[in-house]
Amino acid sequence: MDGNDAMKLLVPTAAFAVGVGLLLYFWPRPPKVFLTRERKRVQVSDVVELSHDTKRIRLSFGSKKMILGLPVGKHIVIYAPNPPSAISSKSWNGKPDQDKGKPEIDRKYTPVTGNEASGYVDLVVKIYRPGTVKMPDGKEMKWEDGGKMGLYLDSKKPGDWIEIAGPLGVNEYLGQGTFKLPGKTVTVKHVGMLAGGTGLTPMLQVVQAALRDASDACNFYLIYANKTDNDILCRDMLDDLARNSKGRFKLYYTLDFPPENWAHKTGFITAD
């Protein structure tokens, strides 16, 4: 083979190799996952007050190319120091300290964003501050100390760090109406949900994931109970989901103490 023949063979081969290299370089790669079941630090990047006692806290992973990696239906755990007064007195809110004087506490949270969000995760946190709250019926609820984790997260500002771990939980929504439960999977066409107060977030997580999938035909029905209309979490988000669901998500509010001209349900959720 002379030099010209070698060159004719070499040029296409090199061009092919370059093309393959460029294809591999630009080929979409799956995003990195933040949650690995190990304890990790995340940075508070934004805090928004949703109401007088509720905040949306955004936690950054440090990379916009990273996703949370939380299966739908599961949750994370947040760590915080146990307040010194709880450790020394072994009591909280006038009762024995449920954390039994441990130096550190942990609480489980279900985020309101999932793997569709890159680089961050959002938590909606209700804060129970010390003091006396007067209910519409005249009864008073007294919080001597407040809620430990809520107060800890309430103190955090953009730039602060907290520690989380996950994923945790035994149930998972696989999509298309299929739930993975301990020892079995169940597929349904209709899902009824009951939630009160901050118990909304696990339900919201599943509904959001199902409605993002246009091929998921499962229907969801949520009865969401609160004491007053000011206690309703994520109301704008819920209303938008119901309005844009094409009938797949039916939402029913009920209040213990409804305001005048309340157009929804009233009363407690009972077995009946």
N, C-alpha and C positions, 0 to 999 in steps of 0.2 A: 504494500500500500504506500503510495507516494504521499507527499506533503499535502497536495490539494485534496486527495481523497480523505485523508485524516481530518483536515479542516472541515470538510463537508459533514463528516460524522460528528465532530466535536461540537460544532455550533448548535445544531438541533438538540443534542444531548444536554448541553449547558443551559440552553433556553428552557428545556423541559424541567431541569433541576431547579432553576430559578423560579419558574412558574409554580412548581409544587411547594417550594419553600414559602413563597408569598401567600399561597392558598392556606397553608398550615398556619402561617403567622396571623392572617386576618380571619381565620375560621373562628366562628363564635365559640367561646369556651363557657362551660357552666360557671356561674358565679361562685365565689368562695362563700362558705357558710360560717357564720360567727359562732353559733352554739355547738359545742362539742361535749356537753355534759360536765365540762370542767368549769371551775369558778373563774370569771373573767371581769376585767374592769371596763366600764363604758363611761363616756363623758356626756354630761348634760349639755346639749347644744341649744335648746330652746325651751322656754316655759310660757304657756299661755293660760291665763285665768279664764275658765269657762263659766264660773259662778263664784259666789262668795266662799264656797267651801270645796270647789273642784278645780283641778288643774290638769292640763294636758302637758305631759313632760316628754320631750324628745331626747332620746339617747343615741349618741353617735358611736358607730363601730370603728371609726378612724379611717375608713376606706369606702368610697362611693361605689366600689365594685363588689361589695360584700352584702349578702342578705342575712337575715336573722337565722333561717334554717329551722323554723318552728313548725312542725306538722299541725294541720288544722285540728283543733280539739285539745291541744296540749297547752302547757303554760310554762312560765319561768318562775324562778325564786329570786327574791331580792334580799340582800343581807344588810344589817344595820347594827350599830352598837345598842345594847340594852341601856336605857337611861339609868344614870347612877342612882337616882332615887328609888327605882324599882329594885335595883340590886341590894341597896342598903336596907330598905324597908320590907322587901319581899312582898310588896303589895302594889297594886295599880288600879286606879279608879275605885278605891275602897274595897277591893277584893284581893284574894291571894294572887300573886303574879303568875299568870299562866306560863311564863317562860322560866319560872322557878329560879330566878336569880342568875341565869346564865349571862355571861358577858356579851353575848351576841344573840340577836334574834333573826328570824327569817320569815318572810311572808310570800305567799304565792300570788302572782298576778297574771292575767290574760291580757296581752297587748291588743290594741285596737287596729294595729297594722300588722302585716305578715310579710311573706316572702315577695309580695308585689312591690315592696318598698326597698330601695337599694341604699345602703349606707346608714340606715337608722331604724329605730323602732319607737312607736308612740305608746305611752301609757296614759290612761285616764285615772286620776287618783282623787278619791274623796277624802277630805281632811276633817277629822273630828278633833277640834281644838278644845282646850279646857274651858269650862264655863257652864252656864245653865241655859238651856234652850226651851223657850215656851212654845208649845204646840198650839195649833188653832183652836183646840178644844179646851184650852186653859191649863192642861197638864204640863208639868215641867220635867225635863230630862237633864240630869246633872252629870257632867263629865268632870270629875276632879282632876284627871290628868290628861285625858284625850286619847287619841289612837297613836300608838307608838310609831308604826311605820309611816302613817300619813304625816305625822309631825316631822319625822326625819326627812321625808321627800319634800315636804313643804319648805324646809330650810335650804334646799338645794337651788343653786343659781347656775346659769350657763358658765361652763368652765369647770364646774365641780365634777367629781368622779363618784360612782357607786359601783358595787360589785353584784353580779348576777350569775346565774347558772341555769342550765336547761339543755334540752327540753325535758319536761316532767309530765307525768300523767299516763293513764292506761287506756283512754278512749281516743279515737282518731276518726275524723271524717275523711273518707277516701274520695269523695265525690260521687256524682250520679246516684245520690241517695243511699250510698253504702257507708256504714259505720263499722269500724273495727273495735270490738269490745273484748274484754278478757275471755279468751278461749273460743271466740267465734266472730263472724261478721254477719251483719244484718243489712238488708237492702229494703228500703221503703220508698213510697211515693209521696207521703205526707208526714211532716214532722211538727208536732205540737210542742211549744216551749212555754215555760213559766219562769219569770225572773222578777226579782225585787231588788231595788237599789243597785249596788255595785255588782250584784250577781248577773247583771246584764252582759258583761264583757265576754264570757264564754259563748253565749248565744250569738252575740254580734259577730264574733270571729267566724263562726260556722256559716251564718247567713251571708256575710260579705264574700267568703270564698265561693259559696255555691252560686251566688248571683254574678260573680265575675266570669263564670264558665257558662257560655251560651248554650252548650250542649247538655248542661245539667238541668233536668226537667223536674227535680224534686221541689215540692211546695212547702213553705214554712209558715207557721202561725204562732205569733208571739203575744202572750199576755204579759204586760210589763207593769208591775205594781210599785207605787211609791206613796209616801205620806202626803206630799204637796207637789204642785206642778214645778216648784223650784228644785225639787229633788230629782227630776228626770234627767238622767245622764244622756249625753250624745243625742239630744232630741232632733237637732237639724239633720244629723247623719241618718238616724232611723227614718225620719220622714222622707228623706231623699231616696233611701233604699226602697221603701215601700212604693213611693211614687213611680220609680223607674224600673220596678221589678216585673212589669207586664203581668201582674196578678200573682206572681209566685211567692210574694212575701206579704202576708196580712198582719197588720200591727194593731194591737188593742191596748190602750192605756187604761189604767184604773187607779184612782186616788182615794186615800182614806179621808182627806180633807180637801175636796175640790173647791175651786173658786167659783164665783158666780158665772153663770153662762157656760159652765164646763160642758163640752159636747161629747165627752167620752164616758167610760164606765166609772162607777164609784164602788167603794167597799173593799173588803179584804179578799184575797184568794183563799178559798176553802176547798175541802175535799169534794164538796158538791158542785 
